[in-house]
Amino acid sequence: MDRIAVIGAGAWGTALAIQAARAGGPVSLWARDPARAAEMARSRDNAAHLPGVPLPDGLAITADPAEALAGATLALLVVPAQHLAATLAPFPPLPPSLVAAKGVTTEGLLFPLESLARIRPEVTAGILSGPNFAAEVAAGLPAAAVVASRDEALREAAIARLATPGFRLYGQDDPVGAQVGGAAKNVIAIAAGAVMGAGLGENARAGLVTRGLSEIARLAEALGGRADTVAGLSGLGDLLLTCTGPGSRNFSLGFALGQGQTLADILAARNSVTEGVATAPALLARAQAAGVDMPITAAVCELLAGRHDVPSAVRELLGRPRRSAE
């Protein structure tokens, strides 16, 4: 059977490699650091990012891009959005690919598929997105996600090769909406965490998440996506998980900010990327260029920059002019 190549051996890349192996067929996992790749191959464990989850015997692990992609007819690109283009630039030709990264680049204000198109315009591509914590997918717990691409053949092939009864995949043709939902939910989750960390209560969080969803829908439609995509797994579903799940990096960062910790101290204690930190100002700039008002995103930017604390950010949001509900 044709190989699936997973590019990126963080928690989510490793979980997707395990899921791809679970679905059947050969899988290779590319790790950037040769020493780490060798250790993972020896121990059959990703101790840095997904400790205690055994790696299937049939999963090949390598730091050689050519070896990872040899014979691959589908690639899963699981590299942080900020580093996607730089990581893939020296790679050999890519097969049809799904990007499993969420965010907007600080340089160029690009969503992941836009970054990929800049360096590999010939690649047929789509997005894999949804409300998924890596550890749960790796453990085989029930989960669902979206394969969003305008190429129907890619959608069908990816679903056929990755889906199992415990990992349900839905195809749809709105990658713009899926990318906006995946990027913006991380920013809204920082706000939700800050509200809870500051002790402002569940009512405040529920109101903020609901208004955040409106922001996401406005931006998706302005960029050519659809509101119904934002109401689905790659929008509302992902938003609910990230704003409520204790395993959410973005929510926990916001929670710590709400308790008065500094952003520098929070980030120094982490060994994984918290996507919303870099995405927030880039997303706001992209929204402003499109003429879209995103007040919660703007408040998160002020909070991350240290120009507001949580109480003052909340006061500013509550002081906005009233308008009819959406």
C-alpha positions in Angstrom: 0.0 0.0 0.0 1.2 3.6 -0.7 2.9 5.3 2.2 1.6 8.2 4.2 4.4 10.7 5.3 3.9 12.7 8.4 6.1 15.8 8.5 6.6 17.0 12.1 7.1 14.9 15.2 5.5 17.1 17.8 2.6 15.9 19.8 0.0 16.3 17.0 2.3 15.0 14.3 3.0 11.9 16.4 -0.6 11.4 17.2 -1.6 11.6 13.5 1.2 9.1 12.6 -0.2 6.7 15.2 -3.7 7.2 13.8 -2.5 6.7 10.2 -0.8 3.4 11.2 -4.0 2.4 13.0 -5.9 2.9 9.8 -3.5 0.5 8.0 -0.7 0.9 5.5 2.9 2.1 5.9 3.6 5.4 7.6 6.8 7.4 8.0 7.3 10.2 10.6 9.8 12.9 10.0 11.5 14.6 12.9 13.7 17.7 12.4 16.4 16.6 14.9 18.4 13.4 13.9 19.3 12.6 17.5 15.7 12.8 18.5 14.5 10.7 15.5 17.0 8.0 16.4 15.9 8.0 20.1 12.3 7.7 19.1 13.0 4.9 16.8 15.0 3.1 19.5 12.6 3.7 22.4 9.3 3.7 20.4 8.3 6.7 22.5 8.1 10.4 21.9 9.2 11.3 25.4 9.4 15.1 24.7 5.9 15.6 23.4 3.7 12.5 23.9 5.3 10.4 26.6 4.1 7.0 27.5 2.2 6.4 24.2 3.8 3.5 22.4 4.8 4.1 18.7 3.5 1.3 16.5 6.2 -1.1 15.3 5.4 -0.4 11.7 5.9 3.4 12.0 9.2 4.4 10.4 10.9 7.4 12.0 13.6 9.4 10.2 15.2 12.9 10.0 15.8 12.5 6.3 13.1 14.2 4.3 13.8 12.1 1.2 13.5 8.9 3.2 10.3 10.1 4.8 8.7 11.0 1.5 9.9 7.9 -0.5 6.9 6.2 -1.9 4.5 8.6 -0.2 1.3 9.4 -2.0 -0.1 11.5 0.8 1.7 13.8 3.2 0.4 15.3 6.5 2.2 18.6 7.1 2.2 19.0 10.9 4.6 21.9 11.4 3.7 25.1 13.3 2.2 27.6 10.9 5.0 30.2 11.6 7.6 27.7 10.4 5.8 25.8 7.7 7.4 27.5 4.7 10.9 27.6 6.1 10.7 23.9 7.1 9.4 22.7 3.8 11.5 24.9 1.5 14.4 22.4 1.2 12.2 19.3 1.0 12.0 17.2 -2.2 8.7 17.3 -4.2 5.7 16.8 -2.1 2.7 14.5 -2.9 -0.9 15.7 -2.4 -0.8 17.1 1.2 -3.0 18.0 4.1 -1.8 20.8 6.4 -2.5 20.1 10.0 -1.4 23.4 11.4 -3.4 26.4 12.6 -2.5 30.1 12.6 -1.5 33.2 10.6 2.1 34.0 10.0 3.6 37.1 11.5 5.5 37.7 8.2 3.1 38.0 5.3 -0.1 37.4 7.3 -0.6 34.1 5.6 -2.9 31.1 6.5 -1.2 27.7 6.2 -2.4 26.9 2.7 -1.2 30.3 1.5 2.2 29.7 3.0 2.4 26.3 1.3 1.2 27.8 -2.1 4.0 30.4 -1.9 6.7 27.7 -1.9 5.0 24.7 -3.5 2.2 26.1 -5.8 2.1 22.8 -7.7 1.0 20.7 -4.7 -2.7 19.7 -4.4 -3.5 20.6 -0.8 -6.1 20.8 1.9 -6.6 21.3 5.6 -7.1 18.7 8.4 -8.7 20.5 11.3 -11.1 19.9 14.2 -11.6 19.6 17.9 -8.7 17.2 18.7 -6.3 16.9 21.6 -3.3 14.9 20.5 -3.1 12.6 23.5 -6.7 11.5 23.0 -6.3 10.8 19.3 -3.1 8.9 20.0 -4.9 6.8 22.6 -7.7 5.9 20.2 -10.4 7.8 22.0 -13.4 8.9 19.9 -12.8 12.0 17.8 -13.9 13.7 14.7 -12.3 16.2 12.3 -12.7 17.8 8.9 -10.7 17.3 5.7 -11.3 20.6 3.8 -10.1 20.9 0.2 -11.4 22.1 -3.1 -10.0 18.9 -4.6 -12.6 16.2 -4.2 -10.2 13.4 -5.0 -7.9 14.5 -2.2 -10.7 14.7 0.3 -11.9 11.2 -0.6 -8.4 9.6 -0.6 -7.5 11.2 2.7 -10.6 10.1 4.4 -10.3 6.5 3.0 -6.7 6.3 4.3 -7.0 8.0 7.7 -10.4 7.4 9.1 -11.3 4.6 11.5 -14.5 4.0 13.5 -12.9 5.9 16.4 -11.6 8.8 14.2 -14.4 10.1 12.0 -13.6 12.4 9.2 -15.9 14.6 7.2 -15.1 16.1 3.8 -16.0 19.7 2.9 -14.9 22.2 0.3 -14.3 25.3 2.3 -10.6 25.4 3.3 -10.8 29.1 3.9 -13.4 28.8 6.6 -11.6 25.8 8.2 -8.3 27.8 8.4 -10.0 30.9 9.8 -11.7 28.8 12.5 -8.5 26.9 13.4 -6.5 30.1 13.7 -9.0 32.3 15.5 -10.1 29.8 18.1 -6.7 29.8 19.6 -6.9 33.6 20.2 -10.4 33.4 21.6 -9.2 30.6 23.9 -6.5 32.9 25.4 -9.3 35.4 26.2 -11.5 32.6 27.7 -8.6 31.4 29.9 -7.9 35.0 31.0 -11.5 35.4 32.1 -11.4 32.2 34.1 -8.0 32.9 35.6 -9.2 36.3 36.7 -12.2 34.7 38.4 -14.8 36.4 36.3 -17.0 33.4 36.1 -18.6 30.9 33.7 -21.2 33.5 32.5 -18.4 35.7 31.3 -16.7 32.9 29.5 -19.9 31.8 27.8 -20.6 35.3 26.6 -17.1 35.8 25.4 -17.0 32.5 23.5 -20.3 33.3 21.8 -19.2 36.7 20.7 -15.8 35.2 19.6 -17.7 32.9 17.3 -19.3 35.9 15.7 -15.9 37.4 15.1 -14.7 34.2 13.4 -17.7 34.0 11.2 -17.4 37.6 10.1 -13.7 37.2 9.1 -14.4 33.8 7.4 -17.1 35.3 5.2 -15.0 38.4 4.4 -12.1 36.2 3.1 -14.4 34.0 1.0 -15.3 31.3 3.5 -18.7 30.2 4.7 -20.5 30.8 8.0 -21.7 27.2 8.1 -18.1 26.0 8.2 -17.5 28.1 11.2 -20.6 26.5 12.8 -19.1 23.0 12.3 -16.2 20.9 13.7 -13.4 23.2 12.4 -15.0 26.3 14.0 -17.5 25.9 16.8 -16.3 22.4 17.7 -12.7 23.4 17.9 -13.6 26.6 19.8 -15.5 24.7 22.5 -12.7 22.3 23.1 -10.0 24.9 23.2 -11.9 27.3 25.4 -13.0 24.6 28.0 -10.5 21.7 27.8 -7.8 21.7 30.6 -5.3 20.4 28.1 -5.6 23.4 25.8 -2.3 25.3 25.7 -3.9 28.5 24.7 -6.6 28.4 27.4 -4.0 27.6 30.0 -1.8 30.4 28.9 -4.7 32.8 29.2 -5.6 31.4 32.6 -2.1 32.1 33.8 -2.2 35.7 32.4 -5.5 36.1 34.2 -3.9 35.1 37.5 -1.2 37.8 37.0 1.7 35.8 35.6 3.8 37.5 32.9 3.8 36.2 29.3 7.6 35.8 29.3 7.4 33.6 32.4 4.6 31.5 31.0 6.4 30.8 27.7 9.7 30.1 29.4 8.1 27.2 31.3 6.8 25.5 28.1 8.5 23.2 25.6 5.7 23.4 23.0 4.2 26.1 20.8 1.2 28.1 22.0 -0.1 29.1 18.6 -2.4 31.9 19.7 0.4 34.1 20.9 1.9 34.7 17.4 -1.4 34.4 15.6 -3.3 37.1 17.6 -1.6 40.2 16.1 -1.3 38.7 12.7 -5.0 37.7 12.7 -6.0 41.2 13.8 -3.9 42.8 11.0 -5.5 40.4 8.5 -8.9 41.3 9.8 -8.2 45.0 9.7 -7.0 44.7 6.1 -10.3 43.0 5.3 -12.4 45.7 7.1 -13.6 43.2 9.8 -14.1 44.3 13.4 -12.6 41.8 15.9 -12.8 43.4 19.3 -12.0 40.3 21.4 -8.9 39.6 19.2 -7.8 43.2 19.6 -8.2 42.9 23.4 -6.1 39.7 23.4 -3.4 41.5 21.5 -3.4 44.3 24.1 -3.2 41.7 26.9 -0.3 39.8 25.3 1.6 43.1 24.7 1.2 44.1 28.3 -0.7 47.2 27.4 -3.9 46.0 29.3 -4.5 43.8 32.2 -7.6 41.5 32.3 -9.9 43.9 34.2 -9.1 46.8 31.9 -9.6 44.7 28.8 -13.0 43.5 30.1 -14.0 47.1 30.9 -13.1 48.2 27.4 -15.1 45.3 25.8 -18.1 46.0 28.0 -17.9 49.7 27.2 -18.3 49.2 23.4 -21.5 50.7 21.9 -24.5 48.4 22.0 -25.9 46.9 18.8 -28.4 44.3 17.9 -27.4 40.7 18.6 -26.1 38.6 15.8 
